[in-house]
Amino acid sequence: MLVVKEPKEQGDAKEQGNDDNSTEEPVTAISEDNEAVEVVTTAKLIIEVIAAVSETVSAAAIVPTVTAAVVPAATVTPAPVEVAVPSTRRRRGVVIMDP
């Protein structure tokens, strides 16, 4: 594990600038270490989830079916539907007049 050391004495701006440049590498190394720790932690979490799921699946495969009773299905009766169908035969309007 890398530890970042702060400068003991504060000098002028040039010295602090040089110190900042010299501390960039360890800071980068620390961020890389943190990233590596995150990757390892994520991998462990994934392994735990896979193990838990495989246990659940194997336990579900062992559970016997207890229900032997047959449940009758509900009978659906359709309601009659009235549809207005237009007449297919056209009638002529014939008027018969008496003379």
PyMOL commands that set and color helices and strands:
alter all, ss='L'
color gray80, all
select helices_A, chain A and resi 13-62
alter helices_A, ss='H'
color red, helices_A
deselect
rebuild
show_as cartoon
